[in-house]
Amino acid sequence: MKLSHAVVLITGANRGLGRALVQASLDAGARRIYAGARNPAQLDEIVRTAPDRIVPLALDITEPRSLEAAAAAAPDVTVLINNAGVLASYNVLASSRAALEQDFATNLFGTLSATQAFLPALARAGAAGGAALVNVLSVVSLASMPALGGYSAAKAAAFSITQAMRGELAARGIAVHAVLAGAIDTDMIRAMEMAMPKANPAVVARAVIEGVELGLEDITPDPISRDMVAMWRRDPKALERQLAGLTG
């Protein structure tokens, strides 16, 4: 699916990878880009780069009323990029129940709720020629990194529902993509010392858009993710052992 003339909605678009995905979608020729954020004022700078094509949208994927209002304001979406996410919990034995629940509320249930809210628009686009759902996940969806055990569990669950969605939505003309990214140099983990390089969000965003256009079901947008996914395909236990040795 080409993004030229598509109508793209990106959740969590106010910073980091979300902001980079707005720019990458612009560069790919998207006709309209809905940039979602809980506080739309945080989108002012990116909107000024293309005010005729970028539409700021108040959107909190954990709030049903916010999702309902956003879906009504953006009924023409053809590509939904579920990018919004949090990192609230770390080691599963040391993290609080509240922190673990926050990770699942956003990374799993928020992703599912956003998809459900915009499904009517995607279904219309799918029937008219094609639509895409893009879930931004992580290589830790495949094997847990114990230092980020709670986050890993939420992303693993999100990968599972992405696979379920793929099976359900294919008949409706909606392609479903999983982005299995490595560490990205964004505010979420910038301060963390990690035993792996952090990829530039602009580079990752371009690779995500290219992967969608190529029709890749599982997109590995950076060198680390490509190496780790290749390892997982050869030997899942090898990836588990490697991530077990990493610290955050």
BELMOVEN-V571038 format. One record per pair of residues at least 6 apart in sequence whose C-alpha atoms are under 8 Angstrom apart, sorted by the first residue. I is the first residue (numbers start at 1). J is the second residue. If there is no record, write none. Layout:
BEGIN
I,J
I,J
END
This chain:
BEGIN
1,130
1,131
1,132
1,212
1,213
1,214
1,215
2,212
2,213
3,25
3,28
3,29
3,30
3,209
3,213
4,28
4,29
4,30
4,31
5,29
5,30
5,31
5,32
6,29
6,30
6,31
6,32
6,77
6,78
6,79
7,30
7,31
7,32
7,33
7,34
7,76
7,77
7,78
7,79
8,25
8,30
8,32
8,33
8,34
8,77
8,78
8,79
8,80
8,81
9,33
9,34
9,35
9,36
9,77
9,79
9,80
9,81
10,18
10,21
10,22
10,33
10,34
10,35
10,36
10,80
10,81
10,82
10,83
11,18
11,35
11,36
11,37
11,59
11,61
11,81
11,82
11,83
11,84
12,18
12,19
12,35
12,36
12,37
12,38
12,83
12,84
12,85
13,19
13,21
13,22
13,35
13,36
13,37
13,43
13,83
13,84
14,35
14,36
14,37
14,40
14,42
14,43
14,46
16,185
16,186
16,187
16,201
17,83
17,184
17,186
17,201
17,202
17,204
17,205
18,83
18,84
19,46
20,201
20,202
20,205
21,202
21,205
21,206
21,209
22,33
22,35
24,202
24,205
24,206
24,209
25,33
25,209
26,33
28,209
31,53
32,53
32,54
32,55
33,53
33,54
33,55
34,54
34,55
34,56
34,57
34,74
35,43
35,54
35,55
35,56
35,57
36,56
36,57
36,58
36,59
37,43
37,56
37,57
37,58
37,59
37,60
38,58
38,59
38,60
39,58
39,59
40,56
40,57
40,58
43,56
44,56
47,54
47,55
47,56
57,70
58,66
58,70
59,66
59,67
59,70
60,66
60,67
61,67
61,84
61,106
61,110
61,111
61,113
61,114
62,105
62,106
62,109
62,110
62,113
64,113
67,113
67,114
67,117
68,117
71,117
71,118
75,118
75,121
76,121
76,125
77,118
77,121
77,122
77,125
78,121
78,122
78,125
78,126
78,130
78,131
78,132
79,122
79,131
79,132
79,133
79,134
80,115
80,118
80,122
80,132
80,133
80,134
81,133
81,134
81,135
81,136
82,111
82,114
82,115
82,133
82,134
82,135
82,136
83,135
83,136
84,106
84,107
84,111
85,103
85,106
85,107
86,102
86,103
86,106
86,107
86,188
87,103
87,151
87,188
88,99
88,100
88,102
88,103
88,151
89,95
89,96
89,99
89,100
89,102
89,103
89,148
89,149
89,150
89,151
90,146
90,147
90,148
90,149
90,150
90,151
91,146
91,147
91,148
91,149
91,150
92,100
92,146
92,148
92,149
92,150
95,150
100,150
100,151
103,150
103,151
103,154
104,110
104,151
104,154
107,154
107,155
107,158
108,154
108,155
108,157
108,158
111,135
111,158
112,161
115,133
122,131
122,132
122,174
123,131
123,172
123,173
123,174
125,131
125,173
126,172
126,173
126,174
127,172
127,173
129,173
130,173
130,174
130,175
131,173
131,174
131,175
132,174
132,175
132,176
132,177
132,212
133,174
133,175
133,176
133,177
134,176
134,177
134,178
134,179
134,212
135,162
135,176
135,177
135,178
135,179
136,178
136,179
136,180
136,181
137,155
137,158
137,159
137,178
137,179
137,180
137,181
138,155
138,179
138,180
138,181
138,182
139,180
139,181
139,182
139,225
139,228
139,229
140,152
140,155
140,156
141,152
141,153
141,154
141,155
141,156
141,157
141,158
141,159
141,180
142,156
142,232
143,152
143,156
143,236
143,239
143,240
143,243
144,152
144,153
144,240
144,243
144,244
145,152
145,240
145,243
145,244
145,246
145,247
146,152
146,243
146,244
146,246
146,247
147,246
147,247
147,248
148,248
159,178
162,176
162,177
162,178
165,176
166,175
166,176
166,177
169,175
169,176
170,176
175,215
175,217
176,217
177,212
177,216
177,217
177,218
177,219
178,217
178,218
178,219
179,208
179,218
179,219
179,220
179,221
180,218
180,219
180,220
180,221
180,225
181,204
181,219
181,220
181,221
181,222
181,225
182,198
182,199
182,221
182,222
182,224
182,225
183,189
183,196
183,197
183,198
183,199
183,224
184,198
184,199
184,200
184,201
184,204
185,198
185,199
185,200
185,201
186,201
192,248
193,247
193,248
194,246
194,247
194,248
195,246
195,247
195,248
196,224
197,224
199,222
203,221
203,222
204,221
204,222
205,221
207,220
207,221
207,222
208,219
208,220
208,221
211,219
211,221
212,219
220,226
220,229
228,239
231,238
231,239
232,238
232,239
END
